[in-house]
Amino acid sequence: MADVTLPVVDLDIFLSASPQSEEFTKECKKAADALISYGALLLHDSRVSEEDNNTFLDLIEDYFAQPEERLKEDERPELGYQVGVTLENTEKPKCAVDEPCLKVIQRLDPLERPLDITAHSPDPKCRFFWMMSEKPPYETQYPALNAPNVVPGAEGIRERWTPVMEKWGTSMKTAVENLAEMAAIGLGLPRDTFKEAGRYGPHKLAPTASDLVKYGKKDTILAGFHTDLNFLTIHGRSRYPGLNIWARNTGKRIPVRFPPAGRYLLVQAGKQLEHLSGGLIKAGYHEVVVNDATLQAIERRKRENPDRPLIRISSTFFWHLSSDYDLAPIPALQDKARALRANTVNLGKVDLDEETIYEPMKVGQQVQNELRHIALMA
């Protein structure tokens, strides 16, 4: 396994330095280059509160410790599970049956491949989607993707829910929107190119939950090898390791390690960014598994917090482009992607042999297509 550290991009420089300064320009270029080369980066943001993240993790642990029949009250399958809860063994890893994705795995060095998902049924993880979107000043063509939120009804959870979700969600949304601005500048585009394209996106605070009592055995796949369908995904620190990502420039598997202390977030590129950039930036492949570090964290948690539920929560936020936005490659970025390919620079082993065609479509259509692949929408 590769002992690789992801690039660290400092959002504080973007927020405090003069936009005309060399320091500002270099940090924006660093953000863009990290997304091109790795499909991921660590983001330092002094505004982020570790206390807020812990309060959020406590709330989501308490929520998913409830009986299944109580959780089922918050399911909305008729809306493609795009708000409310998705229970375990519902969401399927698209890669298990997706030929291009299986080819990606075949092209990886055997020592760098993900845990085998070909026989892997739906993921043994639960999820909750909490919408954090701005209502568009027009009627959307995709109302199911922009549905109202579900607030859990249980006493002791209901009262805490909205303030905690909004506070932590706002921290991550603000950080990822600033990173989108940095990436645009670093790619030679106007600062607000991506931010405006996602102004009315159906952004979601989207924690996942894995029951480590049921699924805490080593090499259990909690989320099979996949990419995210949205534009950018941002994560806070989880209490349990297990997230692996694949660097586009090397094809190496990288276990995500946050610095031991400090205000850091992990950002990954999604399919909408890949589409809009014409493949210059590729959506990052990743998986969540139970490994030795996960097992150590489980034992430590049992010792230090014996009264708390043993549930792995991912502190995840999906930032989307607006559903009605016309999704098509930006010509300048597509030209760069072709030049990159022609020069065989940073191609790595997770690029396909054939060139991907990015057909123009509405973002909402792209999302619906992806949801059908992972069995969340009929």
DRENDO-1510 file (C-alpha; in Angstrom, 1 decimal, always signed):
<recs>
REC; n; res; u; v; w
REC; 1; MET; +0.0; +0.0; +0.0 .
REC; 2; ALA; +1.3; +3.4; -0.9 .
REC; 3; ASP; +2.5; +5.7; +1.9 .
REC; 4; VAL; +1.4; +8.8; +0.2 .
REC; 5; THR; +0.3; +12.1; +1.7 .
REC; 6; LEU; -2.4; +14.1; -0.1 .
REC; 7; PRO; -1.6; +17.7; -0.9 .
REC; 8; VAL; -2.7; +20.2; +1.8 .
REC; 9; VAL; -4.4; +23.4; +0.5 .
REC; 10; ASP; -4.7; +26.3; +2.9 .
REC; 11; LEU; -8.0; +28.0; +2.6 .
REC; 12; ASP; -6.8; +30.7; +5.1 .
REC; 13; ILE; -4.4; +32.0; +2.4 .
REC; 14; PHE; -7.3; +32.3; +0.0 .
REC; 15; LEU; -9.4; +34.2; +2.6 .
REC; 16; SER; -6.7; +36.5; +3.9 .
REC; 17; ALA; -4.2; +37.2; +1.1 .
REC; 18; SER; -4.7; +39.8; -1.6 .
REC; 19; PRO; -6.1; +38.2; -4.8 .
REC; 20; GLN; -3.3; +40.0; -6.7 .
REC; 21; SER; -0.6; +38.4; -4.5 .
REC; 22; GLU; +1.7; +35.6; -5.7 .
REC; 23; GLU; +0.8; +33.6; -2.5 .
REC; 24; PHE; -2.9; +33.7; -3.4 .
REC; 25; THR; -2.3; +32.7; -7.0 .
REC; 26; LYS; +0.0; +29.8; -6.0 .
REC; 27; GLU; -2.4; +28.4; -3.5 .
REC; 28; CYS; -5.3; +28.4; -6.1 .
REC; 29; LYS; -3.0; +26.7; -8.6 .
REC; 30; LYS; -2.1; +24.1; -6.0 .
REC; 31; ALA; -5.8; +23.4; -5.4 .
REC; 32; ALA; -6.4; +22.9; -9.2 .
REC; 33; ASP; -3.2; +20.8; -9.6 .
REC; 34; ALA; -4.1; +18.6; -6.7 .
REC; 35; LEU; -7.6; +17.8; -8.1 .
REC; 36; ILE; -6.0; +17.1; -11.6 .
REC; 37; SER; -3.3; +14.8; -10.2 .
REC; 38; TYR; -5.0; +13.1; -7.2 .
REC; 39; GLY; -8.7; +13.8; -7.5 .
REC; 40; ALA; -8.5; +14.8; -3.8 .
REC; 41; LEU; -6.8; +17.1; -1.3 .
REC; 42; LEU; -6.8; +18.0; +2.3 .
REC; 43; LEU; -8.2; +21.5; +3.0 .
REC; 44; HIS; -7.0; +23.5; +6.0 .
REC; 45; ASP; -9.7; +25.9; +7.2 .
REC; 46; SER; -9.3; +27.7; +10.6 .
REC; 47; ARG; -13.0; +28.5; +10.7 .
REC; 48; VAL; -13.9; +24.8; +11.1 .
REC; 49; SER; -14.7; +23.7; +14.6 .
REC; 50; GLU; -13.7; +20.2; +15.7 .
REC; 51; GLU; -16.2; +20.6; +18.6 .
REC; 52; ASP; -19.0; +21.2; +16.0 .
REC; 53; ASN; -17.9; +18.0; +14.2 .
REC; 54; ASN; -18.0; +16.0; +17.4 .
REC; 55; THR; -21.4; +17.3; +18.3 .
REC; 56; PHE; -22.6; +16.3; +14.8 .
REC; 57; LEU; -21.0; +12.8; +15.1 .
REC; 58; ASP; -22.7; +12.3; +18.5 .
REC; 59; LEU; -26.1; +13.2; +17.1 .
REC; 60; ILE; -25.8; +10.9; +14.1 .
REC; 61; GLU; -24.6; +8.0; +16.3 .
REC; 62; ASP; -27.7; +8.5; +18.6 .
REC; 63; TYR; -30.0; +8.7; +15.6 .
REC; 64; PHE; -28.7; +5.4; +14.0 .
REC; 65; ALA; -28.7; +3.6; +17.4 .
REC; 66; GLN; -32.5; +3.7; +17.2 .
REC; 67; PRO; -34.5; +0.6; +16.3 .
REC; 68; GLU; -34.9; +0.0; +12.5 .
REC; 69; GLU; -38.7; +0.4; +12.6 .
REC; 70; ARG; -38.2; +3.9; +14.0 .
REC; 71; LEU; -35.6; +4.7; +11.2 .
REC; 72; LYS; -38.0; +3.4; +8.5 .
REC; 73; GLU; -40.4; +6.3; +9.3 .
REC; 74; ASP; -37.8; +8.6; +7.8 .
REC; 75; GLU; -37.4; +6.7; +4.5 .
REC; 76; ARG; -38.6; +8.4; +1.2 .
REC; 77; PRO; -38.0; +5.8; -1.5 .
REC; 78; GLU; -40.6; +7.5; -3.8 .
REC; 79; LEU; -38.1; +10.5; -3.9 .
REC; 80; GLY; -35.1; +8.2; -4.8 .
REC; 81; TYR; -34.0; +8.4; -1.1 .
REC; 82; GLN; -32.8; +12.0; -1.9 .
REC; 83; VAL; -34.0; +13.2; +1.5 .
REC; 84; GLY; -34.3; +11.3; +4.8 .
REC; 85; VAL; -32.8; +7.9; +5.6 .
REC; 86; THR; -31.5; +5.1; +3.4 .
REC; 87; LEU; -31.1; +1.9; +5.4 .
REC; 88; GLU; -28.3; -0.6; +5.1 .
REC; 89; ASN; -28.3; -3.0; +2.1 .
REC; 90; THR; -30.1; -0.6; -0.2 .
REC; 91; GLU; -27.4; +1.3; -2.0 .
REC; 92; LYS; -25.4; -0.8; -4.5 .
REC; 93; PRO; -21.8; +0.0; -5.5 .
REC; 94; LYS; -22.2; +0.8; -9.2 .
REC; 95; CYS; -18.7; -0.6; -9.9 .
REC; 96; ALA; -19.7; -4.2; -9.1 .
REC; 97; VAL; -21.6; -4.4; -12.5 .
REC; 98; ASP; -20.1; -1.4; -14.4 .
REC; 99; GLU; -17.7; -2.6; -17.1 .
REC; 100; PRO; -15.6; +0.6; -17.4 .
REC; 101; CYS; -15.2; +0.6; -13.7 .
REC; 102; LEU; -14.2; -3.1; -13.6 .
REC; 103; LYS; -11.6; -2.3; -16.3 .
REC; 104; VAL; -10.2; +0.4; -14.0 .
REC; 105; ILE; -9.7; -2.2; -11.3 .
REC; 106; GLN; -8.1; -4.7; -13.7 .
REC; 107; ARG; -5.6; -2.0; -14.8 .
REC; 108; LEU; -4.5; -1.4; -11.2 .
REC; 109; ASP; -1.5; -3.3; -9.8 .
REC; 110; PRO; -2.9; -6.3; -7.9 .
REC; 111; LEU; -1.4; -5.0; -4.7 .
REC; 112; GLU; -3.3; -1.7; -5.1 .
REC; 113; ARG; -6.7; -3.1; -6.0 .
REC; 114; PRO; -9.8; -2.5; -3.8 .
REC; 115; LEU; -11.4; -5.3; -1.8 .
REC; 116; ASP; -13.3; -7.6; -4.2 .
REC; 117; ILE; -16.8; -6.1; -4.9 .
REC; 118; THR; -17.9; -8.4; -7.7 .
REC; 119; ALA; -19.8; -10.6; -5.3 .
REC; 120; HIS; -20.6; -7.7; -3.0 .
REC; 121; SER; -24.3; -7.1; -2.6 .
REC; 122; PRO; -25.7; -3.7; -1.5 .
REC; 123; ASP; -23.5; -1.8; +0.9 .
REC; 124; PRO; -24.0; -2.6; +4.6 .
REC; 125; LYS; -24.2; +1.1; +5.4 .
REC; 126; CYS; -27.1; +3.5; +6.3 .
REC; 127; ARG; -27.2; +7.1; +5.1 .
REC; 128; PHE; -29.2; +10.3; +5.9 .
REC; 129; PHE; -29.6; +13.1; +3.4 .
REC; 130; TRP; -30.2; +16.6; +4.8 .
REC; 131; MET; -30.8; +19.2; +2.0 .
REC; 132; MET; -28.9; +22.4; +2.3 .
REC; 133; SER; -29.9; +24.2; -0.9 .
REC; 134; GLU; -31.1; +27.6; -1.9 .
REC; 135; LYS; -34.5; +27.6; -3.5 .
REC; 136; PRO; -34.2; +28.6; -7.2 .
REC; 137; PRO; -36.2; +31.6; -8.4 .
REC; 138; TYR; -37.6; +29.4; -11.2 .
REC; 139; GLU; -39.6; +26.1; -11.3 .
REC; 140; THR; -37.1; +23.2; -11.4 .
REC; 141; GLN; -37.6; +20.4; -13.9 .
REC; 142; TYR; -36.4; +18.0; -11.1 .
REC; 143; PRO; -38.6; +18.4; -8.0 .
REC; 144; ALA; -37.7; +15.0; -6.6 .
REC; 145; LEU; -34.1; +16.0; -6.5 .
REC; 146; ASN; -35.0; +19.2; -4.6 .
REC; 147; ALA; -37.5; +17.8; -2.0 .
REC; 148; PRO; -38.2; +19.2; +1.5 .
REC; 149; ASN; -36.2; +17.8; +4.4 .
REC; 150; VAL; -37.3; +15.1; +6.8 .
REC; 151; VAL; -36.8; +15.9; +10.6 .
REC; 152; PRO; -36.7; +12.7; +12.8 .
REC; 153; GLY; -39.5; +12.5; +15.3 .
REC; 154; ALA; -37.8; +10.9; +18.3 .
REC; 155; GLU; -37.7; +12.9; +21.5 .
REC; 156; GLY; -34.1; +13.8; +22.4 .
REC; 157; ILE; -33.1; +13.8; +18.7 .
REC; 158; ARG; -35.8; +16.0; +17.1 .
REC; 159; GLU; -34.9; +19.1; +19.3 .
REC; 160; ARG; -31.2; +18.8; +18.5 .
REC; 161; TRP; -31.5; +17.9; +14.9 .
REC; 162; THR; -32.0; +21.0; +12.8 .
REC; 163; PRO; -29.6; +23.3; +14.7 .
REC; 164; VAL; -26.7; +20.7; +14.7 .
REC; 165; MET; -27.2; +19.7; +11.1 .
REC; 166; GLU; -27.4; +23.3; +9.9 .
REC; 167; LYS; -24.4; +24.4; +11.9 .
REC; 168; TRP; -22.0; +21.7; +10.7 .
REC; 169; GLY; -23.5; +21.5; +7.2 .
REC; 170; THR; -22.9; +25.3; +6.8 .
REC; 171; SER; -19.3; +25.0; +7.9 .
REC; 172; MET; -18.6; +22.3; +5.2 .
REC; 173; LYS; -20.7; +24.0; +2.5 .
REC; 174; THR; -18.8; +27.3; +3.0 .
REC; 175; ALA; -15.5; +25.6; +2.9 .
REC; 176; VAL; -16.2; +23.6; -0.2 .
REC; 177; GLU; -17.7; +26.6; -2.1 .
REC; 178; ASN; -14.5; +28.5; -1.3 .
REC; 179; LEU; -12.4; +25.6; -2.6 .
REC; 180; ALA; -14.6; +25.6; -5.8 .
REC; 181; GLU; -13.6; +29.3; -6.2 .
REC; 182; MET; -9.9; +28.4; -5.7 .
REC; 183; ALA; -10.1; +25.6; -8.2 .
REC; 184; ALA; -11.7; +27.8; -10.8 .
REC; 185; ILE; -9.0; +30.5; -10.5 .
REC; 186; GLY; -6.3; +27.8; -10.6 .
REC; 187; LEU; -7.8; +26.5; -13.8 .
REC; 188; GLY; -7.7; +29.9; -15.4 .
REC; 189; LEU; -11.5; +30.5; -15.1 .
REC; 190; PRO; -13.4; +33.3; -13.6 .
REC; 191; ARG; -13.6; +32.9; -9.8 .
REC; 192; ASP; -17.3; +32.3; -9.6 .
REC; 193; THR; -17.6; +29.9; -12.5 .
REC; 194; PHE; -18.3; +26.8; -10.4 .
REC; 195; LYS; -19.9; +28.5; -7.4 .
REC; 196; GLU; -22.5; +30.2; -9.6 .
REC; 197; ALA; -23.1; +26.9; -11.5 .
REC; 198; GLY; -24.0; +25.3; -8.2 .
REC; 199; ARG; -25.8; +28.2; -6.6 .
REC; 200; TYR; -29.2; +26.3; -6.6 .
REC; 201; GLY; -27.7; +22.8; -6.4 .
REC; 202; PRO; -29.4; +20.2; -4.2 .
REC; 203; HIS; -26.5; +20.2; -1.8 .
REC; 204; LYS; -26.7; +17.5; +0.9 .
REC; 205; LEU; -25.2; +16.9; +4.3 .
REC; 206; ALA; -25.0; +13.2; +3.9 .
REC; 207; PRO; -23.6; +11.2; +6.9 .
REC; 208; THR; -23.2; +7.5; +6.5 .
REC; 209; ALA; -23.5; +5.0; +9.4 .
REC; 210; SER; -22.0; +1.5; +9.7 .
REC; 211; ASP; -22.8; -0.7; +12.7 .
REC; 212; LEU; -19.4; -1.9; +13.8 .
REC; 213; VAL; -21.0; -4.5; +16.1 .
REC; 214; LYS; -22.6; -6.2; +13.1 .
REC; 215; TYR; -20.0; -5.3; +10.5 .
REC; 216; GLY; -16.8; -4.8; +12.5 .
REC; 217; LYS; -14.9; -7.8; +11.1 .
REC; 218; LYS; -11.6; -7.1; +9.3 .
REC; 219; ASP; -11.9; -6.7; +5.5 .
REC; 220; THR; -15.7; -6.0; +5.6 .
REC; 221; ILE; -16.6; -3.7; +2.8 .
REC; 222; LEU; -18.7; -0.8; +4.2 .
REC; 223; ALA; -18.9; +1.1; +1.0 .
REC; 224; GLY; -17.7; -0.6; -2.2 .
REC; 225; PHE; -15.2; +0.9; -4.7 .
REC; 226; HIS; -17.0; +3.8; -6.4 .
REC; 227; THR; -16.9; +7.5; -7.4 .
REC; 228; ASP; -19.4; +10.2; -6.3 .
REC; 229; LEU; -22.0; +11.5; -8.7 .
REC; 230; ASN; -21.9; +15.2; -7.5 .
REC; 231; PHE; -19.4; +18.0; -8.1 .
REC; 232; LEU; -17.2; +18.0; -5.0 .
REC; 233; THR; -17.5; +15.9; -1.8 .
REC; 234; ILE; -16.1; +17.2; +1.5 .
REC; 235; HIS; -15.6; +15.2; +4.7 .
REC; 236; GLY; -14.9; +16.1; +8.3 .
REC; 237; ARG; -12.8; +13.8; +10.5 .
REC; 238; SER; -14.3; +10.4; +11.2 .
REC; 239; ARG; -13.8; +8.6; +14.5 .
REC; 240; TYR; -12.9; +5.4; +12.7 .
REC; 241; PRO; -10.4; +5.1; +9.8 .
REC; 242; GLY; -11.1; +2.9; +6.8 .
REC; 243; LEU; -11.4; +5.3; +3.8 .
REC; 244; ASN; -9.1; +4.5; +0.9 .
REC; 245; ILE; -8.8; +6.6; -2.2 .
REC; 246; TRP; -6.9; +6.1; -5.5 .
REC; 247; ALA; -4.6; +8.8; -6.9 .
REC; 248; ARG; -5.2; +9.4; -10.5 .
REC; 249; ASN; -1.5; +10.2; -11.2 .
REC; 250; THR; -0.2; +6.9; -9.8 .
REC; 251; GLY; -3.0; +4.4; -9.4 .
REC; 252; LYS; -1.9; +3.8; -5.9 .
REC; 253; ARG; -4.3; +3.2; -3.0 .
REC; 254; ILE; -4.0; +5.8; -0.3 .
REC; 255; PRO; -5.4; +5.3; +3.2 .
REC; 256; VAL; -6.8; +8.7; +4.1 .
REC; 257; ARG; -5.0; +10.1; +7.2 .
REC; 258; PHE; -6.0; +13.4; +8.6 .
REC; 259; PRO; -3.2; +15.3; +10.5 .
REC; 260; PRO; -3.5; +14.2; +14.2 .
REC; 261; ALA; -4.8; +17.7; +15.2 .
REC; 262; GLY; -6.0; +20.8; +13.5 .
REC; 263; ARG; -8.8; +22.0; +11.4 .
REC; 264; TYR; -8.7; +19.9; +8.2 .
REC; 265; LEU; -11.3; +18.6; +5.8 .
REC; 266; LEU; -11.0; +16.1; +2.9 .
REC; 267; VAL; -12.2; +17.1; -0.5 .
REC; 268; GLN; -12.8; +14.7; -3.4 .
REC; 269; ALA; -13.7; +15.4; -7.1 .
REC; 270; GLY; -17.1; +14.0; -8.3 .
REC; 271; LYS; -18.5; +13.1; -11.7 .
REC; 272; GLN; -20.1; +16.5; -12.3 .
REC; 273; LEU; -16.6; +18.1; -12.1 .
REC; 274; GLU; -15.2; +15.4; -14.4 .
REC; 275; HIS; -18.0; +16.1; -16.9 .
REC; 276; LEU; -17.6; +19.9; -16.7 .
REC; 277; SER; -13.8; +19.7; -17.1 .
REC; 278; GLY; -14.0; +17.3; -20.0 .
REC; 279; GLY; -12.0; +14.8; -18.0 .
REC; 280; LEU; -9.2; +17.1; -17.0 .
REC; 281; ILE; -10.2; +16.4; -13.4 .
REC; 282; LYS; -11.4; +12.8; -12.9 .
REC; 283; ALA; -13.9; +11.7; -10.2 .
REC; 284; GLY; -11.9; +10.0; -7.5 .
REC; 285; TYR; -12.4; +6.3; -6.8 .
REC; 286; HIS; -12.7; +5.4; -3.1 .
REC; 287; GLU; -13.9; +2.7; -0.7 .
REC; 288; VAL; -14.6; +2.3; +3.0 .
REC; 289; VAL; -13.5; -0.9; +4.6 .
REC; 290; VAL; -12.7; -2.3; +8.1 .
REC; 291; ASN; -8.9; -2.5; +8.4 .
REC; 292; ASP; -6.4; -2.8; +11.2 .
REC; 293; ALA; -6.6; +0.9; +12.0 .
REC; 294; THR; -10.5; +0.6; +12.2 .
REC; 295; LEU; -10.2; -2.3; +14.6 .
REC; 296; GLN; -7.7; -0.4; +16.8 .
REC; 297; ALA; -10.1; +2.6; +16.9 .
REC; 298; ILE; -13.0; +0.3; +17.9 .
REC; 299; GLU; -11.0; -1.1; +20.8 .
REC; 300; ARG; -10.0; +2.4; +21.9 .
REC; 301; ARG; -13.6; +3.7; +21.7 .
REC; 302; LYS; -14.8; +0.7; +23.8 .
REC; 303; ARG; -12.3; +1.6; +26.5 .
REC; 304; GLU; -12.7; +5.3; +26.5 .
REC; 305; ASN; -16.4; +5.7; +25.7 .
REC; 306; PRO; -18.1; +2.4; +26.8 .
REC; 307; ASP; -21.6; +3.9; +26.9 .
REC; 308; ARG; -21.5; +5.2; +23.3 .
REC; 309; PRO; -22.8; +3.3; +20.3 .
REC; 310; LEU; -20.2; +1.5; +18.1 .
REC; 311; ILE; -21.2; +3.1; +14.8 .
REC; 312; ARG; -18.8; +4.5; +12.2 .
REC; 313; ILE; -20.2; +7.8; +11.0 .
REC; 314; SER; -18.8; +9.6; +8.0 .
REC; 315; SER; -19.0; +13.3; +8.2 .
REC; 316; THR; -19.8; +13.9; +4.6 .
REC; 317; PHE; -21.3; +16.7; +2.5 .
REC; 318; PHE; -22.1; +16.5; -1.3 .
REC; 319; TRP; -21.9; +19.8; -3.2 .
REC; 320; HIS; -23.9; +19.7; -6.4 .
REC; 321; LEU; -24.3; +21.8; -9.5 .
REC; 322; SER; -27.9; +23.2; -10.0 .
REC; 323; SER; -30.2; +20.5; -11.3 .
REC; 324; ASP; -31.3; +22.6; -14.3 .
REC; 325; TYR; -27.8; +23.6; -15.3 .
REC; 326; ASP; -26.7; +22.6; -18.7 .
REC; 327; LEU; -23.8; +20.2; -18.1 .
REC; 328; ALA; -21.2; +20.2; -20.9 .
REC; 329; PRO; -17.4; +20.3; -20.9 .
REC; 330; ILE; -15.9; +23.8; -20.7 .
REC; 331; PRO; -14.0; +24.1; -24.0 .
REC; 332; ALA; -10.8; +25.5; -22.4 .
REC; 333; LEU; -10.7; +22.7; -19.9 .
REC; 334; GLN; -11.5; +20.0; -22.5 .
REC; 335; ASP; -8.5; +21.3; -24.6 .
REC; 336; LYS; -6.3; +21.0; -21.5 .
REC; 337; ALA; -7.6; +17.4; -20.9 .
REC; 338; ARG; -6.8; +16.4; -24.5 .
REC; 339; ALA; -3.3; +17.9; -24.2 .
REC; 340; LEU; -2.7; +16.1; -20.9 .
REC; 341; ARG; -3.8; +12.8; -22.5 .
REC; 342; ALA; -1.7; +13.4; -25.6 .
REC; 343; ASN; +1.4; +14.1; -23.5 .
REC; 344; THR; +0.7; +11.0; -21.3 .
REC; 345; VAL; +1.3; +13.2; -18.3 .
REC; 346; ASN; -0.4; +12.3; -15.0 .
REC; 347; LEU; -2.5; +9.7; -16.8 .
REC; 348; GLY; -1.8; +6.9; -14.3 .
REC; 349; LYS; -3.4; +3.5; -14.3 .
REC; 350; VAL; -7.0; +4.6; -13.4 .
REC; 351; ASP; -7.6; +6.2; -16.8 .
REC; 352; LEU; -9.4; +4.2; -19.4 .
REC; 353; ASP; -7.8; +3.3; -22.8 .
REC; 354; GLU; -10.6; +4.9; -24.8 .
REC; 355; GLU; -11.5; +8.5; -24.6 .
REC; 356; THR; -14.7; +9.2; -22.6 .
REC; 357; ILE; -17.4; +11.2; -24.4 .
REC; 358; TYR; -19.1; +13.7; -22.1 .
REC; 359; GLU; -22.5; +14.2; -23.7 .
REC; 360; PRO; -24.3; +17.5; -23.0 .
REC; 361; MET; -27.3; +17.1; -20.6 .
REC; 362; LYS; -29.0; +18.7; -17.7 .
REC; 363; VAL; -27.4; +18.1; -14.4 .
REC; 364; GLY; -30.7; +16.6; -13.1 .
REC; 365; GLN; -30.6; +14.0; -15.9 .
REC; 366; GLN; -27.0; +13.1; -15.0 .
REC; 367; VAL; -28.0; +12.6; -11.3 .
REC; 368; GLN; -31.0; +10.5; -12.2 .
REC; 369; ASN; -28.9; +8.3; -14.5 .
REC; 370; GLU; -26.4; +7.7; -11.7 .
REC; 371; LEU; -29.1; +7.0; -9.1 .
REC; 372; ARG; -30.5; +4.2; -11.3 .
REC; 373; HIS; -27.1; +2.6; -11.4 .
REC; 374; ILE; -26.9; +2.4; -7.6 .
REC; 375; ALA; -30.5; +1.2; -7.2 .
REC; 376; LEU; -31.8; +4.3; -5.4 .
REC; 377; MET; -34.2; +5.3; -8.2 .
REC; 378; ALA; -36.4; +3.2; -10.5 .
</recs>
